Amino acid sequence: MENQVAEIRAFNRFYTGVIGVLHQNVLDAPYSLTEVRVLFELDRRDLMEAGELRRLLGLDAGYLSRMLGRFETDGLVVRERSVSDARRQVIGLTEAGRAVFATLDEHAATEVRELLDGVTEEDRRRLIASMGTIQEILGEGPKARPYVIRPPRPGDLGWVVYRHGLLYNQEYGWGLEFEALVARIVADYVDGHDPSREAGWIAEVDGERAGCVFCVRKDDETAQLRLLLVEPSARGMGIGGRLVEECLRFARIAGYRRITLWTRDVLLGARRIYRTAGFELVGTEEGEGFTEETWTRDL
């Protein structure tokens, strides 16, 4: 425990230095960090009750009142009585107040951009993910995590083969033959790839790969959805449905009239996604311990 305490204190000293650099432009401005935070909260909404603002930021009532008085003198805020309760005061930013905050906010954003200039894209994703982990552990608990859908980058296709091989072996016992099948599908996608008629997508959560799907050409009128996968840690977030939606959208733009897919009956979660997206089961074939299925829908 004592070693862990020492590590956290050392990180605090390091991070305090980083924050000092990031806040330099704000410190050069006529407003303190606390005052800028108040402007930030007021900029997020049209009007805000003084009591709500005080509780949100943990400020002393007298200190907040003096601060708002200064802002009012500077023409940054207006204060008035609540129409629903005359005992309460509501505050809002003026146009001048929003302009001042926008300038301060842009200065802060510029500092962060400069901080990240020398950091690789991969390390940026690691940094953001680590910050999210700290917030989750030391904050009020886990929050809904955002995700992004992006095109494949170098290294992603190897990950697609690896995760299909490992995950489906762990969950269903499928062996090297299945992994080899996935590798061939990926290789076929790359060979003679026509970006106007074929595309792939990678889902990321907290900077880590969390899912994938591909839309490939079956024939001139039919697209094929292939290799849908969502990591167990990211299931329940709607990523699978979002990936399928992206595939359908692309297939329509590419000029296909219908889209088809192949799956297995044991993949219950995927089958629910396909059915929700409007696919219908049109054919089956018995395999070893499962039934192979063909699903299709018009576009």
N, C-alpha and C positions, 0 to 999 in steps of 0.2 A: 504493500500500500504506500509506504513512504517514497519508494522509487517512482511510483505513479504520480504522487503529489508533486514531486520535484519536476517530473517531465511536463506536467500541466503548467506549473509555474514558469518553467523555461519557455514554453510555448506562449504564455501570456506576455512575457517580456518581449519576445520576438514580434508578436502580433500587435502589441502596443506601438512598437516602432513603425510597423507598416501602416497602421491607422494614422499615426502622426504625419506620415508622408501624404497619405490620401486626403487628409483634412487641411493641408497647407493653404489651399486656395480659400477654403471656408474661413480659416483663422485670419486670413488677410482681409476678409470682408468685415463690414461693421456689425455683424451678427454672430452670436455664439452658436455652438453646435446645438444646444438645446433650443434656441430660437429658430434655427433652421429646421429642426425636427417639428416644431409647432407649425411652421409654414408648410412643411411637407404634408402634415395631416390635414390642414385646412385646404390645401390644393386638391386633395383627393375628393372633396365633396363641395356642394354649394354652401351649405350652412351646417354648423356644428354647435351643440350646446357646450357652454363653458365647463359644466360639470363633467360631461363625457370626455372632453379633451383633457381635463385635469386627471381623471381616473386612468385614462389610457396611457398617459405619460408619467404618472406617479409624481405630479408636481404639487407643490404647496399652493394653496388657493391665493394667498397674497402675492407670491412670486409670479404666478400666472397672470394675475390682474395687472401688476406693474408692467409685465412684458407686453400684454395686449394694449395697455395704455400707450406704451412707446410705439407700437405698431400703428395705432390709430393716429398718433401725432405725425408719424411718417407717411400717413396716407395709404398704409398697406392693408388695413382691415376696417370693417365696419362692425359695430356692436349694436344690438337692439334686443328688445324684449320678445320672448317667444309669444306667438299669437295664441298658442294653446295653453300656456301657463305663464302669466306675467311675472311670476317669481323667478323664472329662468331666463338666462341671457344666451343669445345665439350669436355666433361670430361667423363672418364670411370674409374671404379675400376680395379686395378690390382688383380692378384690372391692373393697377400699378403693383399690387401685391403679387399677383400671378406672374407679372413680368419679372419682378425681382427674384422670385423663387425659381423661375425658369432659368435665369442666368446662373444662380447658385447651383442649380441641379446640373446644368451643362458643364460647369467647372468641375464638379465632382465626377461626372461621367468621363470627362477627359482624363482626369487623374487615373481612373481605373483602366482606361484604354492604354495609357502609357505604361501602367504596371504590367499589363498583359502582353505588350508588344513583343517582349523577348521570350514568351512562353509558347511552346508548341500547342497545336490544336488538341492533341491527345492529353497533354498535361493540363490544359484548361478544363477538359471534361473531368479529369481526375480531381482537380481542385474543386470544381462546383459540386461534384458528388460527395467529396469529403466534407464540404461545408454543410451540405444537406444532412449528412450523417450526424454531425455535431448538433445541428438544430433539433433533429429528431430525438437524440438521446438526452440532451440537456434541456430541451424545451418542454412544451406541454404534452408531447406525445406525437405519434405519427400523423402526418397530414396527407391529404390526397397528393400524389406525386404527378407532376406533369410529364408528358412524354413527347417526343418528336418523331416524325416519319420523314425519312430522307432517302435519296438514291444510294446505291451501294458505292463504297469506296474501296481502294486497294486493301486487302486483308479480310474484307467482309465475306467474300465467297468461300474462302477456306473455313471461316467461322460457321457458315451455313452448313457445310458438309459435316464439320466436327460436331456441332450441336445436334443435328439430326441423328447422326450415328450414336452419340453418347446418350442423349435424352431418351430416344425411343428404345434403346437397349435397356436402360434402367427401368422404364415404365412398362414396356411390352415384351422385352426379351428378344427384339429383332436384332439380327447379327450383322456380319460384314457384308452379306449380300444386299441388305437394305442400304447400308452406307455407300456401297459401290453404285447402287442405283441413283442415289442422290448426287454422287460425284459426276455421273454421266449426264444427269439433267443439267447440272451447273455448267459442265463443259459444253454441252450443246447450246446453252444460253449464250455463252461467250463466242463460240464459233459462228461466224457469219451473222453476228448480232445486228439487227436493224432497229435503231432506237425509235423510229417512227411507229413500229408495230410491236415492240417488245420492251418491257421495263421491269425493274425490280425495286423493292423498297425494304429498308431496314428501320425497325423501331428502336428507339433509345430511351431508356429511363435512367435518370441520374448519371448520364454520360456513358452508360453501359448498354451494349446491344441486348435487346429484349425480345426481338421477334423479326420475322421476315415473310415476304411473299413475292411471287414472280408472276408476270403475265407474259405468256409466250404465244407464238403463232402456231396454230394447229393446221389451218388452211386459210384460204383467202377470206372466208366469211366467219371463221370460228377461232376464238381465242381460247387459251387454256390457262386456268389458274393453277399454279404449282408451288409446292414447298412452303405452305403456310405453317408457321411455327410461332408459338409464344412461350417464352420461358415461364416455368412454374411460379417464379417470384413476381411475375408481372401479370398473371392471370387474374381476371375479375376487374381489370381496369378498362376494358373495352378496346384493347389494342387489336385483338383478332378481328373484330368487326370493322374497325377502322382500316386495317390493312386490306380487307376484302373490298370495302367501299372504294379505296384508292385504285384497286385493280379493276373494278367495274367501270369507274370513271375513265381510266385510261383506255380500256377496251372500246368504249363508246367513241371517244375522241379519235382513236386509231381507225375507226370505220368498220369494226366487226359487227356482225348481226346477232351473234350469240356467243356464249362463253360456257365452257365445260370444265370439269375437274374430275380427278380420280382420288378416292380416299378408301379407308377401311372402316368397317362397321364398328370396330372397337374404339375409334376416335370420336367419342360422344360429344366432347366439347366442340370440336371442329364441325361436326354434323349439325349441331344447333346453330352455329354461326352461318353455315351455308343455307340452312332452311330459312333463317331470319332474313338473309339477304335475297331471298326469292328463288333459290335453286330448288330443283325437283329431282328426286331419284329416278333415273331412267333405265338403269341396268345393273345387274349383279353377276358376280362370278365367284365361286367358292375357292378359297385359298386354304393354306395350312393353319387352321386355328382361327380363321377370320374370313369375312366375306369382303371381296373387293367390290367397290361401288362406283358407278359413274353418275354424276349429277350435272345438270345443265339448266340454263335459263336464257331467255331471249334478252337482247339489249335494246 
